[in-house]
Amino acid sequence: MANHEPSPPTEEDQRVDEIVRSGPKGALAVAGIAVAIVIAMWFLFYFLAFLPRGVIH
């Protein structure tokens, strides 16, 4: 039978664990910037396209 004991962690494994423990800060920052851009575009479209046309009768 084969021995299925885990091998000791290497230096690379320890670096990966440290990175994963720090969390997805970069991904959250990119997502937040994307959401802010979409909201800004919506407001620009609203104020520059809808409001100048006035109320629809």
Biopython code that builds the backbone (N, CA, C, O; Angstrom):
import numpy as np
from Bio.PDB.StructureBuilder import StructureBuilder

atoms = [
    (1, "MET", "N", (0.829, -1.180, 0.000)),
    (1, "MET", "CA", (0.000, 0.000, 0.000)),
    (1, "MET", "C", (0.877, 1.248, 0.000)),
    (1, "MET", "O", (1.995, 1.244, 0.515)),
    (2, "ALA", "N", (0.350, 2.300, -0.582)),
    (2, "ALA", "CA", (1.088, 3.551, -0.665)),
    (2, "ALA", "C", (0.915, 4.353, 0.613)),
    (2, "ALA", "O", (-0.116, 4.269, 1.282)),
    (3, "ASN", "N", (1.915, 5.116, 0.936)),
    (3, "ASN", "CA", (1.877, 5.983, 2.107)),
    (3, "ASN", "C", (1.255, 7.315, 1.696)),
    (3, "ASN", "O", (1.809, 8.017, 0.850)),
    (4, "HIS", "N", (0.113, 7.671, 2.281)),
    (4, "HIS", "CA", (-0.621, 8.885, 1.894)),
    (4, "HIS", "C", (-0.493, 9.991, 2.928)),
    (4, "HIS", "O", (-1.416, 10.788, 3.092)),
    (5, "GLU", "N", (0.630, 10.054, 3.625)),
    (5, "GLU", "CA", (0.830, 11.130, 4.587)),
    (5, "GLU", "C", (1.184, 12.406, 3.833)),
    (5, "GLU", "O", (1.895, 12.358, 2.829)),
    (6, "PRO", "N", (0.687, 13.559, 4.316)),
    (6, "PRO", "CA", (1.010, 14.817, 3.615)),
    (6, "PRO", "C", (2.490, 15.140, 3.746)),
    (6, "PRO", "O", (3.108, 14.883, 4.779)),
    (7, "SER", "N", (3.045, 15.704, 2.687)),
    (7, "SER", "CA", (4.445, 16.102, 2.717)),
    (7, "SER", "C", (4.573, 17.405, 3.499)),
    (7, "SER", "O", (3.608, 18.165, 3.583)),
    (8, "PRO", "N", (5.734, 17.675, 4.068)),
    (8, "PRO", "CA", (5.893, 18.929, 4.819)),
    (8, "PRO", "C", (5.737, 20.123, 3.883)),
    (8, "PRO", "O", (6.135, 20.059, 2.720)),
    (9, "PRO", "N", (5.154, 21.217, 4.391)),
    (9, "PRO", "CA", (4.932, 22.392, 3.528)),
    (9, "PRO", "C", (6.257, 22.988, 3.064)),
    (9, "PRO", "O", (7.218, 23.111, 3.823)),
    (10, "THR", "N", (6.265, 23.349, 1.794)),
    (10, "THR", "CA", (7.454, 23.984, 1.233)),
    (10, "THR", "C", (7.368, 25.496, 1.444)),
    (10, "THR", "O", (6.355, 26.006, 1.921)),
    (11, "GLU", "N", (8.428, 26.200, 1.090)),
    (11, "GLU", "CA", (8.441, 27.659, 1.226)),
    (11, "GLU", "C", (7.370, 28.285, 0.339)),
    (11, "GLU", "O", (6.729, 29.261, 0.729)),
    (12, "GLU", "N", (7.177, 27.726, -0.854)),
    (12, "GLU", "CA", (6.151, 28.241, -1.762)),
    (12, "GLU", "C", (4.758, 28.040, -1.187)),
    (12, "GLU", "O", (3.909, 28.925, -1.294)),
    (13, "ASP", "N", (4.512, 26.873, -0.572)),
    (13, "ASP", "CA", (3.210, 26.623, 0.054)),
    (13, "ASP", "C", (2.939, 27.630, 1.164)),
    (13, "ASP", "O", (1.812, 28.102, 1.316)),
    (14, "GLN", "N", (3.962, 27.957, 1.935)),
    (14, "GLN", "CA", (3.792, 28.923, 3.016)),
    (14, "GLN", "C", (3.487, 30.317, 2.462)),
    (14, "GLN", "O", (2.664, 31.041, 3.023)),
    (15, "ARG", "N", (4.147, 30.692, 1.367)),
    (15, "ARG", "CA", (3.871, 31.997, 0.742)),
    (15, "ARG", "C", (2.442, 32.054, 0.211)),
    (15, "ARG", "O", (1.762, 33.069, 0.359)),
    (16, "VAL", "N", (1.987, 30.966, -0.409)),
    (16, "VAL", "CA", (0.615, 30.917, -0.932)),
    (16, "VAL", "C", (-0.379, 31.016, 0.208)),
    (16, "VAL", "O", (-1.370, 31.738, 0.096)),
    (17, "ASP", "N", (-0.137, 30.302, 1.316)),
    (17, "ASP", "CA", (-1.036, 30.383, 2.468)),
    (17, "ASP", "C", (-1.108, 31.802, 3.027)),
    (17, "ASP", "O", (-2.180, 32.262, 3.419)),
    (18, "GLU", "N", (0.029, 32.493, 3.065)),
    (18, "GLU", "CA", (0.048, 33.870, 3.557)),
    (18, "GLU", "C", (-0.763, 34.796, 2.648)),
    (18, "GLU", "O", (-1.493, 35.663, 3.130)),
    (19, "ILE", "N", (-0.632, 34.609, 1.343)),
    (19, "ILE", "CA", (-1.378, 35.423, 0.386)),
    (19, "ILE", "C", (-2.879, 35.171, 0.516)),
    (19, "ILE", "O", (-3.670, 36.114, 0.499)),
    (20, "VAL", "N", (-3.269, 33.920, 0.642)),
    (20, "VAL", "CA", (-4.691, 33.581, 0.763)),
    (20, "VAL", "C", (-5.253, 34.123, 2.067)),
    (20, "VAL", "O", (-6.398, 34.573, 2.108)),
    (21, "ARG", "N", (-4.459, 34.086, 3.138)),
    (21, "ARG", "CA", (-4.918, 34.588, 4.434)),
    (21, "ARG", "C", (-5.165, 36.095, 4.403)),
    (21, "ARG", "O", (-6.020, 36.594, 5.135)),
    (22, "SER", "N", (-4.426, 36.828, 3.564)),
    (22, "SER", "CA", (-4.578, 38.284, 3.526)),
    (22, "SER", "C", (-5.886, 38.721, 2.874)),
    (22, "SER", "O", (-6.308, 39.860, 3.070)),
    (23, "GLY", "N", (-6.534, 37.857, 2.110)),
    (23, "GLY", "CA", (-7.849, 38.169, 1.562)),
    (23, "GLY", "C", (-7.802, 38.775, 0.173)),
    (23, "GLY", "O", (-6.732, 39.110, -0.337)),
    (24, "PRO", "N", (-8.975, 38.914, -0.438)),
    (24, "PRO", "CA", (-9.078, 39.417, -1.822)),
    (24, "PRO", "C", (-9.182, 40.928, -1.898)),
    (24, "PRO", "O", (-10.134, 41.449, -2.480)),
    (25, "LYS", "N", (-8.227, 41.643, -1.324)),
    (25, "LYS", "CA", (-8.306, 43.109, -1.288)),
    (25, "LYS", "C", (-8.290, 43.716, -2.687)),
    (25, "LYS", "O", (-9.056, 44.637, -2.971)),
    (26, "GLY", "N", (-7.436, 43.215, -3.551)),
    (26, "GLY", "CA", (-7.336, 43.758, -4.904)),
    (26, "GLY", "C", (-8.609, 43.545, -5.707)),
    (26, "GLY", "O", (-9.055, 44.441, -6.425)),
    (27, "ALA", "N", (-9.192, 42.364, -5.587)),
    (27, "ALA", "CA", (-10.427, 42.069, -6.319)),
    (27, "ALA", "C", (-11.570, 42.955, -5.831)),
    (27, "ALA", "O", (-12.380, 43.428, -6.628)),
    (28, "LEU", "N", (-11.631, 43.175, -4.527)),
    (28, "LEU", "CA", (-12.676, 44.049, -3.992)),
    (28, "LEU", "C", (-12.472, 45.488, -4.444)),
    (28, "LEU", "O", (-13.440, 46.199, -4.710)),
    (29, "ALA", "N", (-11.227, 45.917, -4.533)),
    (29, "ALA", "CA", (-10.948, 47.272, -5.002)),
    (29, "ALA", "C", (-11.368, 47.436, -6.465)),
    (29, "ALA", "O", (-11.981, 48.441, -6.824)),
    (30, "VAL", "N", (-11.045, 46.464, -7.299)),
    (30, "VAL", "CA", (-11.425, 46.533, -8.720)),
    (30, "VAL", "C", (-12.941, 46.520, -8.861)),
    (30, "VAL", "O", (-13.497, 47.280, -9.655)),
    (31, "ALA", "N", (-13.612, 45.668, -8.103)),
    (31, "ALA", "CA", (-15.078, 45.607, -8.167)),
    (31, "ALA", "C", (-15.696, 46.924, -7.697)),
    (31, "ALA", "O", (-16.663, 47.399, -8.292)),
    (32, "GLY", "N", (-15.149, 47.511, -6.641)),
    (32, "GLY", "CA", (-15.664, 48.782, -6.141)),
    (32, "GLY", "C", (-15.487, 49.901, -7.147)),
    (32, "GLY", "O", (-16.385, 50.724, -7.326)),
    (33, "ILE", "N", (-14.345, 49.941, -7.802)),
    (33, "ILE", "CA", (-14.105, 50.964, -8.827)),
    (33, "ILE", "C", (-15.059, 50.775, -9.996)),
    (33, "ILE", "O", (-15.589, 51.751, -10.526)),
    (34, "ALA", "N", (-15.283, 49.526, -10.403)),
    (34, "ALA", "CA", (-16.201, 49.261, -11.516)),
    (34, "ALA", "C", (-17.621, 49.705, -11.166)),
    (34, "ALA", "O", (-18.306, 50.296, -12.000)),
    (35, "VAL", "N", (-18.063, 49.428, -9.953)),
    (35, "VAL", "CA", (-19.407, 49.838, -9.527)),
    (35, "VAL", "C", (-19.503, 51.359, -9.489)),
    (35, "VAL", "O", (-20.512, 51.926, -9.908)),
    (36, "ALA", "N", (-18.464, 52.023, -8.992)),
    (36, "ALA", "CA", (-18.477, 53.488, -8.950)),
    (36, "ALA", "C", (-18.551, 54.080, -10.350)),
    (36, "ALA", "O", (-19.245, 55.075, -10.561)),
    (37, "ILE", "N", (-17.852, 53.487, -11.306)),
    (37, "ILE", "CA", (-17.898, 53.976, -12.687)),
    (37, "ILE", "C", (-19.287, 53.798, -13.281)),
    (37, "ILE", "O", (-19.792, 54.694, -13.959)),
    (38, "VAL", "N", (-19.910, 52.649, -13.031)),
    (38, "VAL", "CA", (-21.259, 52.405, -13.564)),
    (38, "VAL", "C", (-22.264, 53.384, -12.966)),
    (38, "VAL", "O", (-23.118, 53.906, -13.682)),
    (39, "ILE", "N", (-22.173, 53.636, -11.677)),
    (39, "ILE", "CA", (-23.095, 54.582, -11.035)),
    (39, "ILE", "C", (-22.870, 55.994, -11.574)),
    (39, "ILE", "O", (-23.830, 56.719, -11.835)),
    (40, "ALA", "N", (-21.600, 56.387, -11.743)),
    (40, "ALA", "CA", (-21.308, 57.710, -12.297)),
    (40, "ALA", "C", (-21.854, 57.840, -13.715)),
    (40, "ALA", "O", (-22.392, 58.889, -14.071)),
    (41, "MET", "N", (-21.727, 56.798, -14.528)),
    (41, "MET", "CA", (-22.267, 56.842, -15.890)),
    (41, "MET", "C", (-23.786, 56.962, -15.867)),
    (41, "MET", "O", (-24.364, 57.679, -16.684)),
    (42, "TRP", "N", (-24.440, 56.263, -14.933)),
    (42, "TRP", "CA", (-25.892, 56.338, -14.847)),
    (42, "TRP", "C", (-26.328, 57.765, -14.511)),
    (42, "TRP", "O", (-27.253, 58.297, -15.124)),
    (43, "PHE", "N", (-25.647, 58.388, -13.522)),
    (43, "PHE", "CA", (-26.005, 59.763, -13.159)),
    (43, "PHE", "C", (-25.748, 60.717, -14.318)),
    (43, "PHE", "O", (-26.574, 61.590, -14.582)),
    (44, "LEU", "N", (-24.626, 60.574, -15.015)),
    (44, "LEU", "CA", (-24.350, 61.437, -16.168)),
    (44, "LEU", "C", (-25.427, 61.277, -17.234)),
    (44, "LEU", "O", (-25.913, 62.269, -17.778)),
    (45, "PHE", "N", (-25.799, 60.052, -17.532)),
    (45, "PHE", "CA", (-26.841, 59.809, -18.531)),
    (45, "PHE", "C", (-28.160, 60.436, -18.088)),
    (45, "PHE", "O", (-28.865, 61.049, -18.889)),
    (46, "TYR", "N", (-28.488, 60.274, -16.797)),
    (46, "TYR", "CA", (-29.739, 60.817, -16.280)),
    (46, "TYR", "C", (-29.764, 62.342, -16.388)),
    (46, "TYR", "O", (-30.736, 62.917, -16.878)),
    (47, "PHE", "N", (-28.690, 62.997, -15.927)),
    (47, "PHE", "CA", (-28.677, 64.460, -15.900)),
    (47, "PHE", "C", (-28.457, 65.078, -17.282)),
    (47, "PHE", "O", (-28.942, 66.178, -17.546)),
    (48, "LEU", "N", (-27.742, 64.395, -18.155)),
    (48, "LEU", "CA", (-27.436, 64.983, -19.457)),
    (48, "LEU", "C", (-28.374, 64.535, -20.576)),
    (48, "LEU", "O", (-28.420, 65.184, -21.621)),
    (49, "ALA", "N", (-29.114, 63.460, -20.393)),
    (49, "ALA", "CA", (-29.995, 62.977, -21.456)),
    (49, "ALA", "C", (-31.477, 63.069, -21.072)),
    (49, "ALA", "O", (-32.288, 63.551, -21.862)),
    (50, "PHE", "N", (-31.833, 62.613, -19.872)),
    (50, "PHE", "CA", (-33.245, 62.584, -19.505)),
    (50, "PHE", "C", (-33.762, 63.943, -19.042)),
    (50, "PHE", "O", (-34.793, 64.400, -19.535)),
    (51, "LEU", "N", (-33.088, 64.588, -18.128)),
    (51, "LEU", "CA", (-33.598, 65.844, -17.575)),
    (51, "LEU", "C", (-33.727, 66.961, -18.607)),
    (51, "LEU", "O", (-34.723, 67.683, -18.568)),
    (52, "PRO", "N", (-32.787, 67.144, -19.523)),
    (52, "PRO", "CA", (-32.964, 68.216, -20.516)),
    (52, "PRO", "C", (-34.173, 68.018, -21.416)),
    (52, "PRO", "O", (-34.678, 68.997, -21.966)),
    (53, "ARG", "N", (-34.657, 66.802, -21.588)),
    (53, "ARG", "CA", (-35.810, 66.558, -22.460)),
    (53, "ARG", "C", (-37.123, 66.945, -21.800)),
    (53, "ARG", "O", (-38.112, 67.205, -22.484)),
    (54, "GLY", "N", (-37.136, 66.983, -20.478)),
    (54, "GLY", "CA", (-38.348, 67.380, -19.771)),
    (54, "GLY", "C", (-39.290, 66.206, -19.530)),
    (54, "GLY", "O", (-38.968, 65.049, -19.800)),
    (55, "VAL", "N", (-40.467, 66.550, -19.013)),
    (55, "VAL", "CA", (-41.462, 65.532, -18.665)),
    (55, "VAL", "C", (-42.200, 65.082, -19.921)),
    (55, "VAL", "O", (-42.554, 65.897, -20.773)),
    (56, "ILE", "N", (-42.424, 63.782, -20.023)),
    (56, "ILE", "CA", (-43.185, 63.246, -21.163)),
    (56, "ILE", "C", (-44.675, 63.373, -20.847)),
    (56, "ILE", "O", (-45.119, 62.972, -19.771)),
    (57, "HIS", "N", (-45.441, 63.928, -21.779)),
    (57, "HIS", "CA", (-46.886, 64.132, -21.561)),
    (57, "HIS", "C", (-47.683, 63.075, -22.240)),
    (57, "HIS", "O", (-48.912, 63.085, -22.166)),
]
sb = StructureBuilder()
sb.init_structure("model")
sb.init_model(0)
sb.init_chain("A")
sb.init_seg("    ")
for serial, (resi, resn, name, xyz) in enumerate(atoms, 1):
    if name == "N":
        sb.init_residue(resn, " ", resi, " ")
    sb.init_atom(name, np.array(xyz, "f"), 0.0, 1.0, " ", f" {name:<3s}", serial, name[0])
structure = sb.get_structure()
